[in-house]
Amino acid sequence: MIQLKQDSDGYVRMSRHFPAKTLISITFSDGSVAEYTGRRMNEIYDEALASYRLGNNLDAKGFDRNTKKIHRRNAVDHVPVQAGMTA
């Protein structure tokens, strides 16, 4: 089981996908605790990554096709979570 803790801004640190069947326990800032599968957390991570790329005008692979400078690391390290997310 992997244990994560929500920070005061509402995020957990997650810089990669977790194995799909792994149980992940999140302690929220309000003191509640919930368990999610790796598959669900990977979905949340993918949503945050897509939002980041959309907000920064990047394509689906994370590249800005309008400039000559290619960004090799277009990923998120912090994923927004909230108590009461569906499992």
C-alpha positions as CSV (number, residue, x, y, z in Angstrom):
1,M,0.0,0.0,0.0
2,I,1.2,3.5,-0.9
3,Q,0.4,6.3,1.5
4,L,0.0,9.9,0.2
5,K,-0.8,13.1,2.1
6,Q,-2.6,16.1,0.7
7,D,-0.8,19.3,1.1
8,S,-2.4,22.6,2.2
9,D,-3.0,23.6,-1.4
10,G,-5.0,20.5,-2.2
11,Y,-2.4,18.4,-4.0
12,V,-0.6,15.1,-3.6
13,R,2.8,14.4,-5.0
14,M,2.6,12.0,-7.9
15,S,5.2,12.2,-10.6
16,R,4.5,8.9,-12.3
17,H,1.8,6.2,-12.8
18,F,1.3,3.6,-10.1
19,P,0.6,-0.1,-10.7
20,A,-3.1,-0.5,-11.5
21,K,-3.9,-2.9,-8.7
22,T,-1.9,-1.2,-5.9
23,L,-4.0,0.3,-3.1
24,I,-3.2,4.0,-2.4
25,S,-4.2,5.6,0.8
26,I,-4.7,9.4,0.8
27,T,-4.8,11.4,4.0
28,F,-6.6,14.6,3.3
29,S,-5.9,17.9,4.9
30,D,-9.3,17.7,6.8
31,G,-8.1,14.6,8.5
32,S,-10.2,12.1,6.5
33,V,-8.6,9.1,4.9
34,A,-9.7,7.3,1.7
35,E,-8.3,4.4,-0.3
36,Y,-8.1,4.3,-4.1
37,T,-6.7,1.9,-6.7
38,G,-3.7,2.7,-8.7
39,R,-5.9,2.7,-11.8
40,R,-8.1,5.5,-10.4
41,M,-5.0,7.6,-9.4
42,N,-3.5,7.1,-12.8
43,E,-6.8,8.5,-14.3
44,I,-6.6,11.5,-12.1
45,Y,-2.9,12.0,-13.0
46,D,-3.7,11.8,-16.7
47,E,-6.5,14.4,-16.3
48,A,-4.1,16.7,-14.5
49,L,-1.4,16.2,-17.2
50,A,-3.9,16.9,-20.0
51,S,-5.1,20.1,-18.2
52,Y,-1.5,21.2,-17.8
53,R,-0.7,20.7,-21.4
54,L,-3.9,22.4,-22.6
55,G,-3.2,25.4,-20.3
56,N,0.3,25.7,-21.7
57,N,-0.7,25.3,-25.4
58,L,1.2,22.0,-25.8
59,D,0.1,19.2,-28.0
60,A,-0.9,15.7,-26.8
61,K,2.7,14.6,-26.6
62,G,3.8,17.7,-24.6
63,F,5.5,19.6,-27.3
64,D,5.0,23.2,-28.3
65,R,5.0,23.0,-32.1
66,N,5.1,26.8,-32.6
67,T,8.6,27.3,-31.3
68,K,12.0,25.9,-32.1
69,K,12.7,25.0,-28.5
70,I,11.4,21.5,-27.6
71,H,10.6,20.8,-24.0
72,R,11.7,17.4,-23.0
73,R,10.0,17.3,-19.6
74,N,6.4,18.3,-19.8
75,A,4.8,16.5,-16.9
76,V,3.2,17.3,-13.6
77,D,4.5,16.5,-10.1
78,H,1.5,17.5,-8.1
79,V,-2.0,16.2,-8.7
80,P,-5.2,18.0,-7.3
81,V,-7.3,15.8,-5.0
82,Q,-10.2,16.3,-2.8
83,A,-12.0,14.4,-0.1
84,G,-15.0,12.5,-1.4
85,M,-13.6,11.7,-4.9
86,T,-15.3,8.7,-6.4
87,A,-13.3,5.5,-6.0
